[in-house]
């Protein structure tokens, strides 16, 4: 007999807590299975820190909507494990900037495929249509009685996810790779415009410092791909740009992984949309953009890129 289930709506808070604790325990089973030393309760803080090239405690509080003591506890635990470190801000010495350590970056590479499998499993188990939250919880718990959550996650670790590729946020030490990969791509498929040279040479000035983002695809701790999200004139819309993959790694869907990461990141940041400029001669890329929901817009006469002949938008 399940007394808690019998309490109906009165027990909804306790039911949610029970489901949450079960899923945390099962996620820990998955981490243990793959010999990953990580506590699932630290996920929100670790994931958010990995999205930035430095973030403060106060910014973590704002991003996650947790209390200051809770955030401090998370950061201290991550620091004790050696996954993060705190540095003095270059301008305000009283401010501490939290970044991933080399050990933290290696952990991110190992754990990312598991996060993808967890995300897929949750999508599969929550598609049930119900008229109430209680009904939905009942269905979820019934599902977990049939198959352990951990088993479902492990079954969803797609072989393509095991290519040891993970996506990390911009790190200054990879600045040269951002330039080299994009220059090679432009010379292979088009030509380098003055605007390209300027932006690629100064990513902090034109992208990071203006509120944009740069991501790197890592394989065996080497940069094999990159992409940027640049600010636009309209608040809440970022331009998907500067995507390039190493010639030796093309054909392994790394560009697709970068694209998916940007789309997911945009959702996490509550963006309105992602914008991009491309050229229709890149048939595979255009097909991929359409597959992921980008719609064609009218191209303005003063397009920022001379080589672009198509403009696309993905609205959230």
Secondary structure as GFF3:
##gff-version 3
##sequence-region A 1 316
A	DSSP	alpha_helix	3	6	.	.	.	ID=ss1
A	DSSP	three_ten_helix	8	11	.	.	.	ID=ss2
A	DSSP	alpha_helix	12	33	.	.	.	ID=ss3
A	DSSP	three_ten_helix	40	42	.	.	.	ID=ss4
A	DSSP	alpha_helix	43	50	.	.	.	ID=ss5
A	DSSP	alpha_helix	57	64	.	.	.	ID=ss6
A	DSSP	alpha_helix	68	80	.	.	.	ID=ss7
A	DSSP	beta_strand	84	88	.	.	.	ID=ss8
A	DSSP	beta_strand	96	100	.	.	.	ID=ss9
A	DSSP	alpha_helix	102	125	.	.	.	ID=ss10
A	DSSP	alpha_helix	133	146	.	.	.	ID=ss11
A	DSSP	alpha_helix	149	155	.	.	.	ID=ss12
A	DSSP	three_ten_helix	159	162	.	.	.	ID=ss13
A	DSSP	beta_strand	165	169	.	.	.	ID=ss14
A	DSSP	three_ten_helix	172	174	.	.	.	ID=ss15
A	DSSP	alpha_helix	175	189	.	.	.	ID=ss16
A	DSSP	alpha_helix	194	201	.	.	.	ID=ss17
A	DSSP	alpha_helix	203	206	.	.	.	ID=ss18
A	DSSP	three_ten_helix	208	210	.	.	.	ID=ss19
A	DSSP	beta_strand	213	219	.	.	.	ID=ss20
A	DSSP	beta_strand	222	231	.	.	.	ID=ss21
A	DSSP	beta_strand	237	245	.	.	.	ID=ss22
A	DSSP	three_ten_helix	247	249	.	.	.	ID=ss23
A	DSSP	alpha_helix	254	268	.	.	.	ID=ss24
A	DSSP	beta_strand	273	278	.	.	.	ID=ss25
A	DSSP	alpha_helix	283	291	.	.	.	ID=ss26
A	DSSP	beta_strand	295	297	.	.	.	ID=ss27
A	DSSP	beta_strand	310	315	.	.	.	ID=ss28
###
